[in-house]
């Protein structure tokens, strides 16, 4: 049995060398391909068979998620009715190492009658695929990596890299921003970080714990306990925020005050404040449209676990907790 560690390292080195050769080989045809796709008003159709087909599926997904509408179309399905998705301005991106795959070549012939231009990613300089293509993005002719040099390895890695390079060049040319990218990934980590706002994760309306400043200490405890959020807002007669009392503040209060039951909510809040040698809380409230990731940053910088959400900076409309933000996946 051969050394698996050596085989693994050698394969990756061979593929790395192939990618370096691919980078050096890219020329003006690449720029022409980017311009052609940018000028098209229809979606990009990506196609291929076998392992090239698997790379094509991934490429279509990458294009679509980075601002270039695209879909994968299997060549066989294409000639059996699915050509209906092709428009006159559609650009076809065809992947094939040899360029001789019969089903692919037959499909491209039909595509040219109903669609637009053809871009191919191919190794062979002389093949039916090349003859049918308007632009050829050639990949260097190199042996497949690994024992026997038979399974598609080096060729598919270069195809994947070429498709990724196209997608990133198109992304840059379109001026895609992080916020636009996030719209295509609303449930992904990046999407949540760029789209999720305080109002999306806050506890508001009937779930918002509040007590008037004149309320007794038992009423304050009841509000914290009944709302199950580990805190309550203390508000003045006009509903404006005076401050927040959390479970941690209560523990501090009990250590300082012999009989807190005699205090009003306002007095309890005052006596539960941080010591003068502790960090000062610079921000305790945010607007409903504040990005959730910014809320998390504010909490960490101020060493607090709760922020009040307020539309006017005075009356609380909700509260947002650190544990809710972490649970949402942005932490």
N, C-alpha and C positions, 0 to 999 in steps of 0.2 A: 504493500500500500504506500502511495506517495505521501509526502508531508503535506497535510491540508493547509497548514499555516503558510508554507511557501507558495502553494498554488494560489491561495487567496491574495497574498501580497503581489505575486507576479501578475495576476489578472488585473488588479487595480492599477499597477504601474503601466501595463500595456494600454489599458483604457485611457489613463491619464495622458500618455504619449499621443494617443490618437486624437484626444481632444485638443492638445496643443497644436497638432498638425492641422486640425480643422480650423482653429482660430487663425492660423497663418494663411489658410487657403481662401478665407472669405474675401470677396472682392466686390466690384461694382454691381454684380447681379443681385447681391443681397440688398443693396440700396434700392435697386429697381423693384424688387419684390415688395419691400416696405411701402414704396410710393404707390404701387399698383393696388395694394390692399387698402391703403388710406383713401385712394380715389374712388374705390368701389362703394356704392350705396347699399349693396346687398351683403348678406352674411357670407362668411368664408366657409366653404365646404371642405372638410378634411377627410381624406380617405386613404385606405391601405388595407392589406390582407395579412393575416398571420400576425407575427410579432410586430411588423410595421403597422398593422391595424391597431394593435394595443397602444403603440406610441401615438398614433393618430387620435385615438380617443382622448388621451391625456392632453395632447396639444389643443384639441378643440375646447376642452375645459379651461385650459390656461388662457387661451385667447378670450373666451367669453368672460372670464373673471377679471380681465385686465382691460376691458373697454372695447374689445373687437368682437362683435357678435359672430359666433361660429357654431357649427355642429358637425358631428361625425356622421358620415354616410357610407355604409358598407357597399362595395362595388356590386355585389350580387343583388342586394336589395335595391340598389339604384336602378338597375336595368329591369326590375320587376315591379315598377310602380312608384318608387320613392324619388324618382327624378322630378316629381311635382314640387319639391321644395326648392328646386333650382330656379333662379331668375336670370334674366339676360345679363345682369351685372354681377352675378355671383363669381367669385374667384375660387378655383379649385386648387387645393394644396394636396398633392399626391405623394405618398411616401412608398418607396420600394428600393431595396438594395440593388437588385439586378436590373430593374426596369423592363423585365420580360414577362412578368406575371400576366397570364392570359386574361383572367377575369378583370384585372385592373385596367389593362390596355383597352379591352372591349368597352368597359364603362366610360373611360375617358373619351373614346370616340363618340359615344352617345351624348356625353356632357357637352362636348364642343358644339353640338347642334342646337342646344337649348340654353347654354350658359355662356359665361364670359371667358376669361383668361385662365390658363393653367400654369401653376408653379409646381415644379417637381423637386423633391429631395431624393437624389439618386447617386449611386456610385458609378454605374456604367456610363461612359461617355457616348457610346453608340448602342442605343436600344430603342424599341418602339415608344417607350415612355418619353425619352428625350425628344424624339421626333415630334411628338404631339404637344410638347410643352412650349410655352412662350418664354418662360424663364426657368433655368435649371440651377438649383443650388446644389452643387456637387459636393459629396463627402469623399474624403481621401480613400483610395482603395488600400485597405490594410487587412491583414489576417484577423479572423475572429479570435479573441483572447480565450485562454483556457485549454484544457486537454482536448486533443483531437482537432481543435480549431474549427468546429462545425456549428455549434449552437450560436445563434445570433447574440452577440455580446457587444463587441466593439462597434459594429454597424448601428445597432439600436441606440447605444449611448450617444453616438454622434448625431443620429436623427433627432433624438430627444433634445440634445443641446442646441441644434440648429433651430428647432421649433421654439424653444425657450428664448433664444436670441431674437427671433422674429417678434415674439410676443412682447419682450421688454423694449425693443426698438419702437414698436407700435405704441406701447404705453407711454413712452417718453415723447414721441411725436404728437400724440393726442393731448399731452399735458395733463394726464390723469392725476388727480390729487388723492391724498389719503382718504378724505371724506367721500370722494366718488368711489374709490376702491371699496370702502366699507359698505356702500350701498349694495354691492354685489355679494358681500359676506356678512349679512346682518346678524347671523347667529354664531359667527366665528369670534375668536378672541379679539382680533383687531376691530371687527365690526362693533362689538359691544363697547370697546374702549372709545371709539369715535362717534358712536350714535347714542349710547345709553345716557340718559340725563337724570337729574335728581328726581323729577316728577315721575319717572318710570319705576323707581324703586322705593319711593317714600311711603310712609304710613300716614294717611290723611283722613279727613272727614271724621267719621265716628270712631276710627281707630287711634286718633290723635289724643294723647293724654295731656290734659290741661287742668290746672287748678287756679282759682283767683288768689291774688296775693294775700287777701284777708282770711282765706280758709284756714281751718285748724290743721294741726299736724296729723291727726287721725284721717282726715279727709285726703290729705296729701298721700299718705301711705295706701289708702284704699284705691286711689286713682292709679298709682304705680302698679299695684298688685293686680287690679282688674283688667288693665290694658295689656299686661304681659309683655311689655317692651323694656322693662328695667329702667324706666325714667318717666318724668313728666315735665311739661313746661309750666312755669309760673308766669301768669299774665296779670296785667293791671286791669283797672275797671273798664278801659276801652278795648281790652283784648290784645294790647301790645305786649310783646315779650319782655319780661324782666330777666329771666334766666332759666336754666335747666337744672334739675336735680336728678342725678342717676343713683343707681344702687351703690356705686362707689362713694358718691357724695354722702349718702346716708351713713355709711360705715364711718366716714370721717367725722360726721356730725355727732354720732353716738360716742365717739372717743373724746370729743371736745365738750359736749354738753351733758350735764348730769340729768336733766329732765327735759328732753326735747318735746315731750307731749304738750308742754305749755306754749310752744312756739307757734306763730302763724307760719304759713307757707313762705312768706317773704322773709321772715326772720330765720327760718330754717335754711333757706337758700343762702342768705348772707353768711351764716355761721358755718356753712359747709364749703365755702370757697377755698381755693388752694392757698397754701402758705405763701408768704411773700418771697421765699427763696425757691419756689417752684416756677416753672416756665409760665409766662403769661399767655392766655389764650387770645390770639390776635383776631381770630375769626370764628364765630359760633353760628352764623346763619348764611344761607346761600339762596339764590333764586331758583325757581323750578326748572329753568333751562340750563342750569349749570351742568357741565359734563360730569357724569358720575366718577370718572377717573380723576377729575380735579377735586371732587368732594373727598375722595379717598386720600389724595395728596394732602389736602388741608387737615384732615383728621390726623394723619401721621405726623405732620409738622407741628401740630398743636398738642399732640399726645392726648387726644380725646376720641371717644367712640361714637358720638352722636352729633349730628348737625341739624339745626332747625331750618326748614324750608319756608321762605317767606316771599311773597310777591312784591311787597312794598318795603321790606326791610324792618317791619315793625310787627305785624300780626302773623303768627305762625299758621301755615296751612298744612304742614306735615313735618315729619322728622325722618331722617335717613340715618341708618346705623351702619357702622363699619362691617359688622357681620353679614348684613344684607348685600353690601357691595362685594365682599369677598366671595360670597355664595354665588353672585351673578357671574363670576368668572373674570373680573377685571383686576383682581388683586394679584 
